[in-house]
Amino acid sequence: MGRGRQKAKHTKVARELKYFSPNTDLTQLERELAAKEDDPYVDKWADLVDDEDDDLDETPRTA
Protein backbone atom coordinates (compact mmCIF):
# COMPACT_ATOMS: atom_id res chain seq x y z
CA MET A 1 0.00 0.00 0.00
CA GLY A 2 1.29 3.38 -0.92
CA ARG A 3 0.85 6.80 0.56
CA GLY A 4 -2.02 7.57 -1.85
CA ARG A 5 -4.35 4.97 -0.41
CA GLN A 6 -3.56 6.04 3.17
CA LYS A 7 -4.17 9.71 2.30
CA ALA A 8 -7.46 8.84 0.61
CA LYS A 9 -8.57 6.97 3.72
CA HIS A 10 -7.70 9.93 5.96
CA THR A 11 -9.52 12.29 3.60
CA LYS A 12 -12.62 10.09 3.72
CA VAL A 13 -12.58 9.98 7.53
CA ALA A 14 -12.04 13.75 7.75
CA ARG A 15 -14.95 14.39 5.40
CA GLU A 16 -17.22 12.10 7.42
CA LEU A 17 -16.31 13.92 10.63
CA LYS A 18 -16.80 17.33 9.03
CA TYR A 19 -20.31 16.67 7.75
CA PHE A 20 -21.53 14.37 10.53
CA SER A 21 -24.10 16.03 12.79
CA PRO A 22 -25.47 13.88 15.58
CA ASN A 23 -28.98 14.39 16.91
CA THR A 24 -28.93 17.13 19.52
CA ASP A 25 -31.13 16.94 22.59
CA LEU A 26 -32.12 20.59 22.77
CA THR A 27 -34.09 20.21 26.00
CA GLN A 28 -31.01 18.80 27.76
CA LEU A 29 -28.89 21.61 26.33
CA GLU A 30 -31.39 24.18 27.57
CA ARG A 31 -31.29 22.63 31.06
CA GLU A 32 -27.49 22.76 31.12
CA LEU A 33 -27.37 26.36 29.98
CA ALA A 34 -30.07 27.46 32.40
CA ALA A 35 -28.48 25.72 35.39
CA LYS A 36 -27.35 28.00 38.18
CA GLU A 37 -23.60 28.39 38.07
CA ASP A 38 -21.54 28.59 41.25
CA ASP A 39 -19.76 31.82 42.00
CA PRO A 40 -16.18 31.25 40.75
CA TYR A 41 -14.78 33.45 43.54
CA VAL A 42 -16.20 31.38 46.39
CA ASP A 43 -13.76 28.87 47.84
CA LYS A 44 -15.78 25.68 47.98
CA TRP A 45 -12.99 23.85 49.82
CA ALA A 46 -12.65 26.42 52.65
CA ASP A 47 -14.73 24.32 55.04
CA LEU A 48 -12.30 21.42 54.72
CA VAL A 49 -9.24 23.42 55.82
CA ASP A 50 -8.46 23.83 59.49
CA ASP A 51 -8.27 27.54 60.38
CA GLU A 52 -5.50 26.91 62.91
CA ASP A 53 -3.10 26.20 60.05
CA ASP A 54 -3.33 29.82 58.94
CA ASP A 55 -0.89 31.03 61.62
CA LEU A 56 1.86 28.95 59.99
CA ASP A 57 2.04 31.56 57.24
CA GLU A 58 3.06 34.29 59.69
CA THR A 59 6.72 35.09 60.12
CA PRO A 60 8.14 34.03 63.50
CA ARG A 61 8.89 36.73 66.04
CA THR A 62 12.46 37.26 67.11
CA ALA A 63 13.27 38.23 70.71
All heavy atoms as TSV, in Angstrom:
chain	resi	resn	atom	element	x	y	z
A	1	MET	N	N	0.837	-1.180	0.000
A	1	MET	CA	C	0.000	0.000	0.000
A	1	MET	C	C	0.880	1.241	0.000
A	1	MET	O	O	1.817	1.353	0.774
A	1	MET	CB	C	-0.850	0.021	1.273
A	1	MET	CG	C	-2.267	-0.409	1.024
A	1	MET	SD	S	-3.326	-0.049	2.392
A	1	MET	CE	C	-3.197	-1.525	3.350
A	2	GLY	N	N	0.521	2.154	-0.845
A	2	GLY	CA	C	1.294	3.380	-0.918
A	2	GLY	C	C	0.658	4.500	-0.101
A	2	GLY	O	O	-0.365	4.330	0.560
A	3	ARG	N	N	1.311	5.612	-0.177
A	3	ARG	CA	C	0.846	6.799	0.564
A	3	ARG	C	C	-0.497	7.291	0.029
A	3	ARG	O	O	-1.302	7.840	0.763
A	3	ARG	CB	C	1.917	7.891	0.442
A	3	ARG	CG	C	1.534	9.229	0.985
A	3	ARG	CD	C	1.570	9.254	2.503
A	3	ARG	NE	N	1.267	10.593	2.975
A	3	ARG	CZ	C	0.207	10.900	3.710
A	3	ARG	NH1	N	-0.623	9.970	4.062
A	3	ARG	NH2	N	-0.003	12.127	4.096
A	4	GLY	N	N	-0.776	7.096	-1.241
A	4	GLY	CA	C	-2.018	7.570	-1.852
A	4	GLY	C	C	-3.252	6.951	-1.231
A	4	GLY	O	O	-4.242	7.636	-0.955
A	5	ARG	N	N	-3.202	5.660	-1.006
A	5	ARG	CA	C	-4.349	4.973	-0.415
A	5	ARG	C	C	-4.560	5.417	1.035
A	5	ARG	O	O	-5.683	5.611	1.477
A	5	ARG	CB	C	-4.142	3.459	-0.482
A	5	ARG	CG	C	-5.373	2.701	-0.029
A	5	ARG	CD	C	-5.189	1.228	-0.170
A	5	ARG	NE	N	-5.217	0.868	-1.592
A	5	ARG	CZ	C	-5.105	-0.360	-2.042
A	5	ARG	NH1	N	-4.926	-1.356	-1.199
A	5	ARG	NH2	N	-5.151	-0.624	-3.326
A	6	GLN	N	N	-3.469	5.595	1.776
A	6	GLN	CA	C	-3.561	6.044	3.165
A	6	GLN	C	C	-4.124	7.464	3.221
A	6	GLN	O	O	-4.986	7.769	4.046
A	6	GLN	CB	C	-2.180	6.000	3.811
A	6	GLN	CG	C	-2.185	6.363	5.280
A	6	GLN	CD	C	-0.788	6.322	5.885
A	6	GLN	OE1	O	0.196	6.170	5.171
A	6	GLN	NE2	N	-0.703	6.460	7.182
A	7	LYS	N	N	-3.669	8.332	2.324
A	7	LYS	CA	C	-4.166	9.707	2.297
A	7	LYS	C	C	-5.644	9.727	1.931
A	7	LYS	O	O	-6.421	10.511	2.502
A	7	LYS	CB	C	-3.367	10.535	1.308
A	7	LYS	CG	C	-3.773	11.984	1.310
A	7	LYS	CD	C	-2.941	12.817	0.370
A	7	LYS	CE	C	-3.430	14.248	0.424
A	7	LYS	NZ	N	-2.808	15.063	-0.589
A	8	ALA	N	N	-6.055	8.896	1.011
A	8	ALA	CA	C	-7.463	8.844	0.615
A	8	ALA	C	C	-8.334	8.393	1.779
A	8	ALA	O	O	-9.437	8.913	1.989
A	8	ALA	CB	C	-7.632	7.903	-0.575
A	9	LYS	N	N	-7.834	7.453	2.556
A	9	LYS	CA	C	-8.574	6.970	3.722
A	9	LYS	C	C	-8.728	8.085	4.761
A	9	LYS	O	O	-9.806	8.295	5.318
A	9	LYS	CB	C	-7.848	5.769	4.330
A	9	LYS	CG	C	-8.627	5.009	5.344
A	9	LYS	CD	C	-7.807	3.831	5.847
A	9	LYS	CE	C	-8.643	2.589	5.900
A	9	LYS	NZ	N	-7.895	1.460	6.419
A	10	HIS	N	N	-7.645	8.820	5.003
A	10	HIS	CA	C	-7.697	9.934	5.961
A	10	HIS	C	C	-8.643	11.033	5.471
A	10	HIS	O	O	-9.372	11.626	6.253
A	10	HIS	CB	C	-6.300	10.506	6.211
A	10	HIS	CG	C	-5.462	9.652	7.099
A	10	HIS	ND1	N	-5.601	9.646	8.458
A	10	HIS	CD2	C	-4.479	8.771	6.814
A	10	HIS	CE1	C	-4.730	8.783	8.982
A	10	HIS	NE2	N	-4.036	8.238	8.005
A	11	THR	N	N	-8.626	11.287	4.163
A	11	THR	CA	C	-9.516	12.294	3.597
A	11	THR	C	C	-10.971	11.879	3.763
A	11	THR	O	O	-11.829	12.698	4.111
A	11	THR	CB	C	-9.195	12.500	2.100
A	11	THR	OG1	O	-7.821	12.854	1.976
A	11	THR	CG2	C	-10.059	13.585	1.497
A	12	LYS	N	N	-11.252	10.601	3.573
A	12	LYS	CA	C	-12.616	10.090	3.723
A	12	LYS	C	C	-13.088	10.244	5.172
A	12	LYS	O	O	-14.203	10.697	5.429
A	12	LYS	CB	C	-12.664	8.621	3.311
A	12	LYS	CG	C	-14.009	7.982	3.465
A	12	LYS	CD	C	-13.971	6.514	3.098
A	12	LYS	CE	C	-15.304	5.871	3.398
A	12	LYS	NZ	N	-15.261	4.431	3.225
A	13	VAL	N	N	-12.224	9.876	6.115
A	13	VAL	CA	C	-12.577	9.981	7.531
A	13	VAL	C	C	-12.784	11.447	7.914
A	13	VAL	O	O	-13.752	11.785	8.602
A	13	VAL	CB	C	-11.488	9.329	8.411
A	13	VAL	CG1	C	-11.711	9.635	9.876
A	13	VAL	CG2	C	-11.463	7.827	8.186
A	14	ALA	N	N	-11.912	12.325	7.439
A	14	ALA	CA	C	-12.042	13.746	7.752
A	14	ALA	C	C	-13.344	14.309	7.198
A	14	ALA	O	O	-14.020	15.100	7.856
A	14	ALA	CB	C	-10.846	14.511	7.194
A	15	ARG	N	N	-13.702	13.915	6.010
A	15	ARG	CA	C	-14.946	14.389	5.398
A	15	ARG	C	C	-16.154	13.891	6.187
A	15	ARG	O	O	-17.110	14.639	6.415
A	15	ARG	CB	C	-15.017	13.919	3.951
A	15	ARG	CG	C	-16.111	14.591	3.163
A	15	ARG	CD	C	-16.063	14.228	1.695
A	15	ARG	NE	N	-14.862	14.760	1.062
A	15	ARG	CZ	C	-13.959	14.029	0.409
A	15	ARG	NH1	N	-14.111	12.729	0.291
A	15	ARG	NH2	N	-12.908	14.586	-0.122
A	16	GLU	N	N	-16.116	12.636	6.624
A	16	GLU	CA	C	-17.224	12.102	7.421
A	16	GLU	C	C	-17.370	12.861	8.731
A	16	GLU	O	O	-18.476	13.178	9.157
A	16	GLU	CB	C	-17.012	10.616	7.700
A	16	GLU	CG	C	-17.216	9.729	6.493
A	16	GLU	CD	C	-16.858	8.278	6.776
A	16	GLU	OE1	O	-16.420	7.968	7.909
A	16	GLU	OE2	O	-17.003	7.454	5.864
A	17	LEU	N	N	-16.252	13.180	9.379
A	17	LEU	CA	C	-16.307	13.922	10.634
A	17	LEU	C	C	-16.799	15.349	10.420
A	17	LEU	O	O	-17.521	15.899	11.248
A	17	LEU	CB	C	-14.929	13.941	11.294
A	17	LEU	CG	C	-14.446	12.612	11.863
A	17	LEU	CD1	C	-13.009	12.747	12.338
A	17	LEU	CD2	C	-15.339	12.149	12.990
A	18	LYS	N	N	-16.424	15.951	9.307
A	18	LYS	CA	C	-16.800	17.327	9.032
A	18	LYS	C	C	-18.302	17.464	8.825
A	18	LYS	O	O	-18.921	18.416	9.299
A	18	LYS	CB	C	-16.058	17.826	7.795
A	18	LYS	CG	C	-16.374	19.256	7.431
A	18	LYS	CD	C	-15.582	19.703	6.216
A	18	LYS	CE	C	-15.901	21.144	5.860
A	18	LYS	NZ	N	-15.151	21.574	4.683
A	19	TYR	N	N	-18.898	16.540	8.107
A	19	TYR	CA	C	-20.308	16.669	7.753
A	19	TYR	C	C	-21.240	15.856	8.640
A	19	TYR	O	O	-22.444	15.863	8.433
A	19	TYR	CB	C	-20.513	16.299	6.287
A	19	TYR	CG	C	-19.807	17.262	5.371
A	19	TYR	CD1	C	-18.702	16.875	4.629
A	19	TYR	CD2	C	-20.232	18.578	5.271
A	19	TYR	CE1	C	-18.049	17.759	3.797
A	19	TYR	CE2	C	-19.588	19.482	4.443
A	19	TYR	CZ	C	-18.502	19.060	3.706
A	19	TYR	OH	O	-17.860	19.949	2.898
A	20	PHE	N	N	-20.706	15.156	9.624
A	20	PHE	CA	C	-21.532	14.367	10.529
A	20	PHE	C	C	-22.142	15.289	11.572
A	20	PHE	O	O	-21.443	16.064	12.213
A	20	PHE	CB	C	-20.687	13.288	11.222
A	20	PHE	CG	C	-21.418	12.544	12.286
A	20	PHE	CD1	C	-22.421	11.651	11.973
A	20	PHE	CD2	C	-21.102	12.732	13.621
A	20	PHE	CE1	C	-23.090	10.958	12.961
A	20	PHE	CE2	C	-21.767	12.046	14.614
A	20	PHE	CZ	C	-22.765	11.157	14.282
A	21	SER	N	N	-23.458	15.240	11.736
A	21	SER	CA	C	-24.100	16.030	12.787
A	21	SER	C	C	-25.032	15.112	13.571
A	21	SER	O	O	-26.079	14.694	13.076
A	21	SER	CB	C	-24.869	17.211	12.195
A	21	SER	OG	O	-25.902	16.753	11.371
A	22	PRO	N	N	-24.640	14.776	14.773
A	22	PRO	CA	C	-25.470	13.885	15.584
A	22	PRO	C	C	-26.752	14.593	16.022
A	22	PRO	O	O	-26.832	15.825	16.013
A	22	PRO	CB	C	-24.591	13.572	16.791
A	22	PRO	CG	C	-23.663	14.729	16.883
A	22	PRO	CD	C	-23.443	15.199	15.477
A	23	ASN	N	N	-27.748	13.808	16.401
A	23	ASN	CA	C	-28.984	14.385	16.914
A	23	ASN	C	C	-28.691	15.096	18.229
A	23	ASN	O	O	-28.039	14.551	19.100
A	23	ASN	CB	C	-30.033	13.296	17.143
A	23	ASN	CG	C	-30.457	12.658	15.839
A	23	ASN	OD1	O	-30.395	13.290	14.796
A	23	ASN	ND2	N	-30.881	11.413	15.895
A	24	THR	N	N	-29.184	16.328	18.337
A	24	THR	CA	C	-28.932	17.125	19.524
A	24	THR	C	C	-30.185	17.171	20.380
A	24	THR	O	O	-31.265	17.477	19.884
A	24	THR	CB	C	-28.532	18.558	19.132
A	24	THR	OG1	O	-27.426	18.487	18.238
A	24	THR	CG2	C	-28.147	19.373	20.342
A	25	ASP	N	N	-30.022	16.853	21.650
A	25	ASP	CA	C	-31.127	16.936	22.595
A	25	ASP	C	C	-31.197	18.379	23.086
A	25	ASP	O	O	-30.481	18.775	24.001
A	25	ASP	CB	C	-30.902	15.963	23.757
A	25	ASP	CG	C	-32.069	15.921	24.720
A	25	ASP	OD1	O	-33.092	16.579	24.444
A	25	ASP	OD2	O	-31.955	15.232	25.743
A	26	LEU	N	N	-32.059	19.168	22.465
A	26	LEU	CA	C	-32.124	20.591	22.768
A	26	LEU	C	C	-32.685	20.863	24.158
A	26	LEU	O	O	-32.295	21.840	24.798
A	26	LEU	CB	C	-32.958	21.307	21.711
A	26	LEU	CG	C	-32.366	21.264	20.298
A	26	LEU	CD1	C	-33.308	21.937	19.306
A	26	LEU	CD2	C	-31.003	21.914	20.259
A	27	THR	N	N	-33.550	20.003	24.657
A	27	THR	CA	C	-34.086	20.215	26.004
A	27	THR	C	C	-32.986	20.016	27.050
A	27	THR	O	O	-32.901	20.766	28.021
A	27	THR	CB	C	-35.271	19.292	26.299
A	27	THR	OG1	O	-34.874	17.943	26.088
A	27	THR	CG2	C	-36.454	19.626	25.400
A	28	GLN	N	N	-32.125	19.025	26.848
A	28	GLN	CA	C	-31.008	18.802	27.763
A	28	GLN	C	C	-30.025	19.968	27.695
A	28	GLN	O	O	-29.521	20.431	28.715
A	28	GLN	CB	C	-30.296	17.487	27.432
A	28	GLN	CG	C	-29.076	17.214	28.273
A	28	GLN	CD	C	-29.397	17.024	29.746
A	28	GLN	OE1	O	-30.494	16.631	30.116
A	28	GLN	NE2	N	-28.435	17.316	30.592
A	29	LEU	N	N	-29.783	20.469	26.497
A	29	LEU	CA	C	-28.890	21.606	26.326
A	29	LEU	C	C	-29.450	22.838	27.029
A	29	LEU	O	O	-28.718	23.572	27.704
A	29	LEU	CB	C	-28.694	21.894	24.841
A	29	LEU	CG	C	-27.814	23.084	24.488
A	29	LEU	CD1	C	-26.396	22.891	24.992
A	29	LEU	CD2	C	-27.822	23.311	22.992
A	30	GLU	N	N	-30.755	23.048	26.904
A	30	GLU	CA	C	-31.388	24.185	27.568
A	30	GLU	C	C	-31.262	24.069	29.084
A	30	GLU	O	O	-30.989	25.048	29.778
A	30	GLU	CB	C	-32.859	24.252	27.165
A	30	GLU	CG	C	-33.596	25.440	27.719
A	30	GLU	CD	C	-35.054	25.474	27.280
A	30	GLU	OE1	O	-35.496	24.544	26.595
A	30	GLU	OE2	O	-35.724	26.436	27.647
A	31	ARG	N	N	-31.439	22.847	29.613
A	31	ARG	CA	C	-31.291	22.627	31.055
A	31	ARG	C	C	-29.876	22.930	31.517
A	31	ARG	O	O	-29.664	23.525	32.568
A	31	ARG	CB	C	-31.662	21.186	31.414
A	31	ARG	CG	C	-33.130	21.017	31.698
A	31	ARG	CD	C	-33.422	19.616	32.195
A	31	ARG	NE	N	-34.076	18.935	31.070
A	31	ARG	CZ	C	-33.782	17.742	30.611
A	31	ARG	NH1	N	-32.860	17.027	31.200
A	31	ARG	NH2	N	-34.407	17.231	29.592
A	32	GLU	N	N	-28.884	22.515	30.742
A	32	GLU	CA	C	-27.493	22.755	31.119
A	32	GLU	C	C	-27.161	24.240	31.095
A	32	GLU	O	O	-26.466	24.748	31.976
A	32	GLU	CB	C	-26.553	22.008	30.179
A	32	GLU	CG	C	-26.547	20.522	30.382
A	32	GLU	CD	C	-25.604	19.818	29.434
A	32	GLU	OE1	O	-24.709	20.482	28.877
A	32	GLU	OE2	O	-25.772	18.612	29.244
A	33	LEU	N	N	-27.669	24.945	30.092
A	33	LEU	CA	C	-27.367	26.364	29.985
A	33	LEU	C	C	-28.111	27.187	31.024
A	33	LEU	O	O	-27.624	28.230	31.456
A	33	LEU	CB	C	-27.705	26.866	28.580
A	33	LEU	CG	C	-26.823	26.304	27.469
A	33	LEU	CD1	C	-27.324	26.779	26.116
A	33	LEU	CD2	C	-25.381	26.691	27.671
A	34	ALA	N	N	-29.276	26.721	31.438
A	34	ALA	CA	C	-30.074	27.460	32.400
A	34	ALA	C	C	-29.705	27.126	33.842
A	34	ALA	O	O	-30.172	27.772	34.762
A	34	ALA	CB	C	-31.553	27.176	32.176
A	35	ALA	N	N	-28.855	26.142	34.033
A	35	ALA	CA	C	-28.481	25.724	35.385
A	35	ALA	C	C	-27.750	26.851	36.096
A	35	ALA	O	O	-26.982	27.602	35.500
A	35	ALA	CB	C	-27.593	24.486	35.331
A	36	LYS	N	N	-28.006	26.958	37.385
A	36	LYS	CA	C	-27.350	27.995	38.183
A	36	LYS	C	C	-25.870	27.651	38.313
A	36	LYS	O	O	-25.501	26.576	38.749
A	36	LYS	CB	C	-27.987	28.054	39.563
A	36	LYS	CG	C	-27.381	29.083	40.459
A	36	LYS	CD	C	-27.987	29.034	41.843
A	36	LYS	CE	C	-27.184	29.912	42.753
A	36	LYS	NZ	N	-26.820	29.288	43.981
A	37	GLU	N	N	-25.043	28.603	37.965
A	37	GLU	CA	C	-23.601	28.392	38.072
A	37	GLU	C	C	-23.121	28.872	39.434
A	37	GLU	O	O	-23.615	29.847	39.982
A	37	GLU	CB	C	-22.876	29.145	36.975
A	37	GLU	CG	C	-23.169	28.600	35.600
A	37	GLU	CD	C	-22.347	29.291	34.528
A	37	GLU	OE1	O	-21.285	29.849	34.853
A	37	GLU	OE2	O	-22.780	29.268	33.392
A	38	ASP	N	N	-22.143	28.177	39.978
A	38	ASP	CA	C	-21.545	28.589	41.246
A	38	ASP	C	C	-20.699	29.829	41.022
A	38	ASP	O	O	-20.152	30.061	39.949
A	38	ASP	CB	C	-20.671	27.476	41.818
A	38	ASP	CG	C	-21.496	26.268	42.230
A	38	ASP	OD1	O	-22.677	26.462	42.573
A	38	ASP	OD2	O	-20.953	25.151	42.209
A	39	ASP	N	N	-20.591	30.631	42.065
A	39	ASP	CA	C	-19.756	31.818	42.000
A	39	ASP	C	C	-18.296	31.360	41.930
A	39	ASP	O	O	-17.811	30.647	42.819
A	39	ASP	CB	C	-19.990	32.675	43.235
A	39	ASP	CG	C	-19.279	34.006	43.167
A	39	ASP	OD1	O	-18.695	34.313	42.106
A	39	ASP	OD2	O	-19.304	34.736	44.172
A	40	PRO	N	N	-17.559	31.741	40.889
A	40	PRO	CA	C	-16.185	31.252	40.754
A	40	PRO	C	C	-15.237	31.799	41.817
A	40	PRO	O	O	-14.150	31.275	42.005
A	40	PRO	CB	C	-15.767	31.727	39.362
A	40	PRO	CG	C	-16.651	32.883	39.074
A	40	PRO	CD	C	-17.944	32.614	39.784
A	41	TYR	N	N	-15.656	32.851	42.547
A	41	TYR	CA	C	-14.775	33.449	43.535
A	41	TYR	C	C	-14.998	32.896	44.941
A	41	TYR	O	O	-14.326	33.297	45.868
A	41	TYR	CB	C	-14.962	34.971	43.536
A	41	TYR	CG	C	-14.617	35.560	42.197
A	41	TYR	CD1	C	-15.607	36.026	41.353
A	41	TYR	CD2	C	-13.301	35.621	41.764
A	41	TYR	CE1	C	-15.294	36.549	40.114
A	41	TYR	CE2	C	-12.978	36.134	40.519
A	41	TYR	CZ	C	-13.977	36.597	39.705
A	41	TYR	OH	O	-13.665	37.103	38.483
A	42	VAL	N	N	-15.940	31.983	45.085
A	42	VAL	CA	C	-16.201	31.380	46.387
A	42	VAL	C	C	-15.332	30.136	46.513
A	42	VAL	O	O	-15.306	29.295	45.626
A	42	VAL	CB	C	-17.695	31.016	46.531
A	42	VAL	CG1	C	-17.934	30.258	47.814
A	42	VAL	CG2	C	-18.550	32.263	46.482
A	43	ASP	N	N	-14.624	30.031	47.605
A	43	ASP	CA	C	-13.765	28.874	47.842
A	43	ASP	C	C	-14.616	27.738	48.383
A	43	ASP	O	O	-15.028	27.758	49.544
A	43	ASP	CB	C	-12.654	29.236	48.836
A	43	ASP	CG	C	-11.644	28.133	49.004
A	43	ASP	OD1	O	-11.724	27.140	48.257
A	43	ASP	OD2	O	-10.777	28.269	49.875
A	44	LYS	N	N	-14.914	26.764	47.533
A	44	LYS	CA	C	-15.781	25.685	47.984
A	44	LYS	C	C	-15.052	24.675	48.871
A	44	LYS	O	O	-15.668	23.827	49.462
A	44	LYS	CB	C	-16.449	24.990	46.816
A	44	LYS	CG	C	-15.601	24.687	45.639
A	44	LYS	CD	C	-16.434	24.144	44.509
A	44	LYS	CE	C	-15.604	24.055	43.255
A	44	LYS	NZ	N	-16.285	23.505	42.145
A	45	TRP	N	N	-13.751	24.788	48.987
A	45	TRP	CA	C	-12.990	23.855	49.822
A	45	TRP	C	C	-12.616	24.487	51.164
A	45	TRP	O	O	-11.913	23.892	51.959
A	45	TRP	CB	C	-11.725	23.410	49.092
A	45	TRP	CG	C	-12.008	22.855	47.742
A	45	TRP	CD1	C	-11.707	23.422	46.557
A	45	TRP	CD2	C	-12.684	21.642	47.430
A	45	TRP	NE1	N	-12.141	22.647	45.523
A	45	TRP	CE2	C	-12.747	21.537	46.035
A	45	TRP	CE3	C	-13.241	20.624	48.194
A	45	TRP	CZ2	C	-13.352	20.467	45.396
A	45	TRP	CZ3	C	-13.842	19.566	47.550
A	45	TRP	CH2	C	-13.893	19.490	46.172
A	46	ALA	N	N	-13.049	25.714	51.434
A	46	ALA	CA	C	-12.654	26.422	52.646
A	46	ALA	C	C	-13.111	25.702	53.908
A	46	ALA	O	O	-12.434	25.762	54.936
A	46	ALA	CB	C	-13.206	27.841	52.622
A	47	ASP	N	N	-14.234	25.013	53.859
A	47	ASP	CA	C	-14.731	24.318	55.043
A	47	ASP	C	C	-13.875	23.108	55.405
A	47	ASP	O	O	-13.897	22.648	56.535
A	47	ASP	CB	C	-16.169	23.856	54.821
A	47	ASP	CG	C	-17.115	25.038	54.665
A	47	ASP	OD1	O	-16.775	26.125	55.157
A	47	ASP	OD2	O	-18.179	24.856	54.052
A	48	LEU	N	N	-13.100	22.609	54.472
A	48	LEU	CA	C	-12.296	21.421	54.719
A	48	LEU	C	C	-10.934	21.740	55.327
A	48	LEU	O	O	-10.242	20.858	55.804
A	48	LEU	CB	C	-12.098	20.648	53.420
A	48	LEU	CG	C	-13.385	20.158	52.751
A	48	LEU	CD1	C	-13.055	19.509	51.422
A	48	LEU	CD2	C	-14.129	19.193	53.648
A	49	VAL	N	N	-10.550	23.016	55.321
A	49	VAL	CA	C	-9.243	23.419	55.816
A	49	VAL	C	C	-9.382	23.878	57.257
A	49	VAL	O	O	-10.281	24.625	57.614
A	49	VAL	CB	C	-8.665	24.553	54.945
A	49	VAL	CG1	C	-7.344	25.040	55.501
A	49	VAL	CG2	C	-8.509	24.083	53.521
A	50	ASP	N	N	-8.464	23.433	58.088
A	50	ASP	CA	C	-8.459	23.835	59.494
A	50	ASP	C	C	-7.925	25.258	59.596
A	50	ASP	O	O	-6.856	25.581	59.078
A	50	ASP	CB	C	-7.568	22.874	60.295
A	50	ASP	CG	C	-7.683	23.101	61.784
A	50	ASP	OD1	O	-8.654	23.751	62.222
A	50	ASP	OD2	O	-6.812	22.612	62.528
A	51	ASP	N	N	-8.665	26.138	60.265
A	51	ASP	CA	C	-8.274	27.544	60.376
A	51	ASP	C	C	-7.015	27.728	61.218
A	51	ASP	O	O	-6.338	28.747	61.106
A	51	ASP	CB	C	-9.413	28.376	60.978
A	51	ASP	CG	C	-10.577	28.504	60.016
A	51	ASP	OD1	O	-10.350	28.341	58.800
A	51	ASP	OD2	O	-11.704	28.759	60.479
A	52	GLU	N	N	-6.680	26.786	62.071
A	52	GLU	CA	C	-5.503	26.908	62.914
A	52	GLU	C	C	-4.214	26.830	62.105
A	52	GLU	O	O	-3.169	27.248	62.563
A	52	GLU	CB	C	-5.516	25.830	63.997
A	52	GLU	CG	C	-6.659	26.001	64.978
A	52	GLU	CD	C	-6.732	24.860	65.970
A	52	GLU	OE1	O	-5.822	24.004	65.951
A	52	GLU	OE2	O	-7.686	24.822	66.737
A	53	ASP	N	N	-4.288	26.298	60.897
A	53	ASP	CA	C	-3.099	26.202	60.052
A	53	ASP	C	C	-2.714	27.550	59.450
A	53	ASP	O	O	-1.625	27.713	58.938
A	53	ASP	CB	C	-3.326	25.207	58.916
A	53	ASP	CG	C	-3.462	23.787	59.438
A	53	ASP	OD1	O	-3.007	23.541	60.569
A	53	ASP	OD2	O	-4.023	22.939	58.726
A	54	ASP	N	N	-3.606	28.526	59.535
A	54	ASP	CA	C	-3.327	29.825	58.936
A	54	ASP	C	C	-2.170	30.540	59.622
A	54	ASP	O	O	-1.460	31.323	58.996
A	54	ASP	CB	C	-4.568	30.723	58.970
A	54	ASP	CG	C	-5.649	30.220	58.031
A	54	ASP	OD1	O	-5.296	29.434	57.121
A	54	ASP	OD2	O	-6.817	30.597	58.199
A	55	ASP	N	N	-1.958	30.328	60.920
A	55	ASP	CA	C	-0.893	31.026	61.619
A	55	ASP	C	C	0.485	30.480	61.245
A	55	ASP	O	O	1.497	31.049	61.628
A	55	ASP	CB	C	-1.104	31.010	63.139
A	55	ASP	CG	C	-1.329	29.622	63.685
A	55	ASP	OD1	O	-2.089	28.889	63.052
A	55	ASP	OD2	O	-0.752	29.294	64.741
A	56	LEU	N	N	0.572	29.435	60.456
A	56	LEU	CA	C	1.863	28.948	59.992
A	56	LEU	C	C	2.443	29.873	58.922
A	56	LEU	O	O	3.646	29.895	58.710
A	56	LEU	CB	C	1.709	27.534	59.410
A	56	LEU	CG	C	1.308	26.440	60.391
A	56	LEU	CD1	C	1.117	25.129	59.651
A	56	LEU	CD2	C	2.364	26.284	61.461
A	57	ASP	N	N	1.584	30.651	58.278
A	57	ASP	CA	C	2.041	31.564	57.241
A	57	ASP	C	C	2.710	32.803	57.810
A	57	ASP	O	O	3.425	33.499	57.108
A	57	ASP	CB	C	0.867	31.995	56.358
A	57	ASP	CG	C	0.277	30.799	55.608
A	57	ASP	OD1	O	1.036	29.837	55.378
A	57	ASP	OD2	O	-0.917	30.857	55.273
A	58	GLU	N	N	2.476	33.093	59.088
A	58	GLU	CA	C	3.057	34.286	59.686
A	58	GLU	C	C	4.552	34.082	59.932
A	58	GLU	O	O	5.016	32.987	60.185
A	58	GLU	CB	C	2.375	34.588	61.014
A	58	GLU	CG	C	0.894	34.904	60.870
A	58	GLU	CD	C	0.222	35.091	62.223
A	58	GLU	OE1	O	0.937	35.083	63.240
A	58	GLU	OE2	O	-1.005	35.226	62.234
A	59	THR	N	N	5.274	35.167	59.861
A	59	THR	CA	C	6.716	35.092	60.116
A	59	THR	C	C	6.943	34.990	61.638
A	59	THR	O	O	6.261	35.650	62.420
A	59	THR	CB	C	7.439	36.313	59.553
A	59	THR	OG1	O	6.849	37.490	60.104
A	59	THR	CG2	C	7.345	36.350	58.048
A	60	PRO	N	N	7.900	34.185	62.061
A	60	PRO	CA	C	8.144	34.029	63.504
A	60	PRO	C	C	8.730	35.315	64.094
A	60	PRO	O	O	9.459	36.049	63.448
A	60	PRO	CB	C	9.127	32.880	63.584
A	60	PRO	CG	C	9.740	32.772	62.244
A	60	PRO	CD	C	8.755	33.344	61.262
A	61	ARG	N	N	8.383	35.547	65.331
A	61	ARG	CA	C	8.895	36.731	66.040
A	61	ARG	C	C	10.289	36.426	66.591
A	61	ARG	O	O	10.567	35.338	67.048
A	61	ARG	CB	C	7.979	37.092	67.193
A	61	ARG	CG	C	6.618	37.484	66.755
A	61	ARG	CD	C	5.812	37.879	67.954
A	61	ARG	NE	N	4.406	37.845	67.620
A	61	ARG	CZ	C	3.455	37.988	68.498
A	61	ARG	NH1	N	3.729	38.136	69.771
A	61	ARG	NH2	N	2.200	37.974	68.125
A	62	THR	N	N	11.119	37.414	66.529
A	62	THR	CA	C	12.457	37.260	67.112
A	62	THR	C	C	12.537	38.090	68.377
A	62	THR	O	O	11.996	39.189	68.456
A	62	THR	CB	C	13.543	37.697	66.120
A	62	THR	OG1	O	13.283	39.045	65.723
A	62	THR	CG2	C	13.585	36.789	64.927
A	63	ALA	N	N	13.204	37.562	69.399
A	63	ALA	CA	C	13.270	38.231	70.709
A	63	ALA	C	C	14.340	39.269	70.755
A	63	ALA	O	O	15.230	39.414	70.037
A	63	ALA	CB	C	13.485	37.238	71.808
